[in-house]
């Protein structure tokens, strides 16, 4: 898990085991920001920062300028810290950092925040930094990995969360860890340590309805609760900005695709692992499988694809979101 690697890097820094280069790269900016922020706030004292800490931006500097600054000696301190934010703007010339990476200044801690891109690990720069510094690749989590991430982050701060509450956050915020963490921090301000975050708390403090959301729609469809399913899409049609059709279609497609896999499983005890879901939610697939045989599931997936195309204007123009969802529910339930 990236979280374990981040903890290892920060623990080493806490213990004074710093490296001369930290190359932080990848699609998930949350961890990159977290490591660079920790270095920025904790490596030097407030008195030392004035002369020995510098924040540069990739769009404003060249690799040669970064190297020139990195080769300076600290003033009245053991180390200097140089943080290059948005270093991905230097992607065309980043390999020019090789000579410095081969022989970095031992009294400099150079941090490069290379967001949304990665170094080519076959090239010399990546191979060199592995020997002299730290390369950390921050990968995006899949949606089904985020609930466990939420649970671990909260556990580290003394809180717990119910599986449904975690799923509500993911369904509403997706796999953007910065957004998810911001909401978790808001909740921690109003909760006592040791308290459990529930769907009720999510609804009252974040504004996500515990009864009218995609997760509840999925459950209503899976259990063939027709009345509840139509009530939810009626709510969606009245609040389209907060409940975009594209999110609903994506979630339902994912659910029925996994249901198809569930039907095909010879050993149902492996369902959580194969489907990539929390064991708590396996029962939802058990219920849905009893209501929708494999052939019906295949037909539903085809219907979801058809509605998705219509929502994009293929074969139907300007059809209201509510009407498309009603059409889909009729096909699912019939």
N, C-alpha and C positions, 0 to 999 in steps of 0.2 A: 504493500500500500504506500502511496506517496506520503501519507501522513507519518508513517514510521521513518521514512528517509528524512523528512523535514525535522522531526524530533531529534534524530541522530545528528544532523548538521548543527542544530541549535545547541544541543547538549555539548558538543565538541567546542563550540564558540564560548559557551558559558564557562567551560573548564580551561579556557585559554589556548585551546588547540586550534588556532585559526590557520587558514590557508592563504597564500598570496593572491589567489584568483578564485572567484566564485562565478561560474558561468551558469546563469539560471535561464532556462529556455523552455519553450513548449506552449501548448494550446491553452492551458489553464493558468490564468494570471494570478489566481488567489494565492497559490503557494509561492510564486515568484515575489509577489508583493510582501508576503509574510516574512520570508527569509531576509529580503533586503531591508525591510522596516526594522527587523530585530537588530541587524548589524548597524543600521543607522542610529538606533536609539541606545544600544547597549555596549558597543565595543569601546568607545571613547567616553571619557567624562565630559561634563558640560564645559569645563574649562579648556579641555583639549580640543573640542570640536571647532572652536573659532579659527584656529590656524591649520588644523589637520583633517578636516572633513570637507569633502567637496562633492556636490551633486551636479552631474553633467547630463545633457540630453543628446541622444544620438543624432537628432536632426541639426544640432548646432555645432557639433565638433567632428573632427576627423579622427581616425585611428591614431595617426601620428601625434595629435594633440593629447589624446588619452595616454599614450605611452610616455610622452614628455612629462605630464603631470605625475604619472605613476612612478617615474624614476626619481622624483624629488625625495628628499629626506624629511622626516617629520620634525616639527619644531617643539621642543620641550615636551616630547611624548615619545613613547616607544613605537607607536604605529601611526600611520595616516590611513584614512578610509576614503576611497574614491568610488562613488556609485554612479554608474552610467544607466540612466533610465531610457526606455524606448531605444535600446541598443539595436533592435531589429532594423532601424533606419540605416544602419551601417552594413547591411547584409552584403552589399556589393564589394566592400573592401575589408570585411571582418577578418579574412585570412591574413591580412597584413599584421595582425597581432601576434603571429607565430614567433618572430624573433624575441619579443618580450616574454611570451609564455614559456619559451625555452629557458630563459634566465630572468625570472621575475625579481623585482626588488623585494627583499625579505621583510622590509619594514613597511610595506604597502599592502593594504587589503583592497584589491580591485574587484568590484562587484558589477557584473554586466547583466542587465535585465533584458533578455532577448525574447520578448513575448510573441506568441503566435507563430513562431518559426523555430526551427531546430538546426543545429550545425550538422553538416554532412560528416558522419562519424568515420567515413573512409578517408577524409582529408586530414592534413597535418595538424591543423589547429586543435581539433577535437582530441586527437591522439596525444598531443603535447600537454593539453590542460589536464587530461586524466592523470598524467604523471606528476604534474607540479601543483595542481589545484583541485577544484571540485567542479564537476559537471552535474547539474541536476536538471532532469527533464520532467516538466510538470505536465502530465497528461490529463485530458478531460476524463471525468468519470462518466460512465454510462448512467442513464436515469435510474436503473435498478440497483446501482451501487450507492447512490446518494443517501437513501434512508440509513444504511449502516454507517456511513460517514457522519451523518447527523447524530446518530446514537453515540458514536465514539467521541465526537467533539463535546457533546453535552456531558458525557460520563467523565471526561477529563476536568470538567468544571463543577461536578457534583450534582448534575441534573439527570433526569431520565425523561423519556418521551414514549408515548404509546405508538405502536406500528401505524395505526390509522392516522395519527397526527403527523408523523413523519411523512407518510405518503401524501397527505394533503399539501404539505409544503413543497414536495417535489412536483406534484401535479400543477401547482400554482406558479412555482418559480423555476422549474426545470432543473438543469444541472449546472446552473451558474452559481458556483460556490460562494462568491462574494455576496450575491443577493441573499442567498440562504443564510449565510453567517450574519449579515446585517439584521435579518429578522430574528435570528436566535439571540443576538445581543440585546435587541429591544425587549424580548421576553425575559431575559435574565435580569433586566432592570426592575421588573415588577414582581418577579417570583423570588421566593425564599430558597436558599440552597437546599438541595435534596428534594425539592418539589418536582412533581411529574407534569410534563406538558401534555395536555389532552386536546382533543378536537374542540372542546368547548372553549379552552383558553386561546387556541388558534383563531377561532371565529370571533371572539370578543376583542382580541387585541391586534390581529393582523387584517381582519376583514374578509377572510375566506369563509364562505358559508360551509358549515359542517354537513348540511343536508342537501345543498344544491351545488354540486360540483361534479367534475368528470369522474372522480373516483366513485361517488355514490351512483352516478348514472351507470357506470360499468357494473356495479353490484346489483342494481335494479334489473338491468338487462340479463345478467347472469342467472339471477334467481327468478326471472320471468315475472317480476313485479311490474306489470304493465302500467298500472295507475301511477306509481311513483316515477317510472321512467318518463312518461308523458308530462308529469308535473315538472320534472327537472328541465326538460327541453323547452317547456313553456317559459320557465324562469330564464333559461339561456337566451331565448328569443327576445325577452324584454331587457336583457342586460348583455348585448352582444359584445361590447368592448371588453368586458371582464371575462367573457367566456367565448373566445374566438373559435370559430368552427374548425379551423385547421388543427387546433389542439385536441378537440373532441374526436375528430376523425383519426388522428394519429394514435390516440390512446385506445380507441376501440379496435383499430387495426392490429395494434400490438397485442391486445387482450385475446382476440380471436385467433391470431397467429399462434400464440402460446397455447391456446385451448386445443388447436389442431395438433400441436406437439404432444400435449397431455394425452389426447386420445391415442396417439401412436405409441405411447410409452408402455412397454411390457412390465416394467417394474415401477409402479406408481410411487414407491418410497423414495425414488430419486427425483421426484418432480421439482422440488425447490431448486436443486442444483442445475437440472437440465433447463428449466424455464428461466432461471436467473431471478427468482423472486424470494422474498422472505418466507420462511416456513409458515408464518402466521397466515399468509394469503393463499396457501395451497388449497384450503377448504373452499375458496371462491371458485377455483377451477374444478374441484370435485362436484360442486353444486351445478355449475354451468354445463359440465360434461353430461350430467344426468338429464339436463333440459334440452341440450342441443347435440344430436348425434353428429358424427364426423362429416357425413354428406351435407347436413344442414350448415355446419360451420363453414365448409367450403363455399356454399352459396352465399352466406353472410359476408364472407371476405370479398367476394365478387361484388356484392351490393355496396359495400363500403368503398371499394375502388370506384364504382360508378358514381356515387355521391361526391367523392373527392374530385372527380373530373368535372362534374356539374358545378361544383363550388368554384372551379377555376374558369367557368364559362364555356366548357366543352359540352356541346349538346343541350345546353340550357343557359339562357342569359338572364342576369339580374333576378334570380330566384332567391327570395329571402332565406336567411339562415334557418329560421324556424321551420319553414316548409320543407327544406332539404332534410332536416333532422326527423321530422314527422314521417317523411317518405321512407327514410332509412329504418325507423322503428317499425313501421308497418311491414316492411320486408323481413325484418328480423323476427318479429312475433308471429308472422303468418307461415 
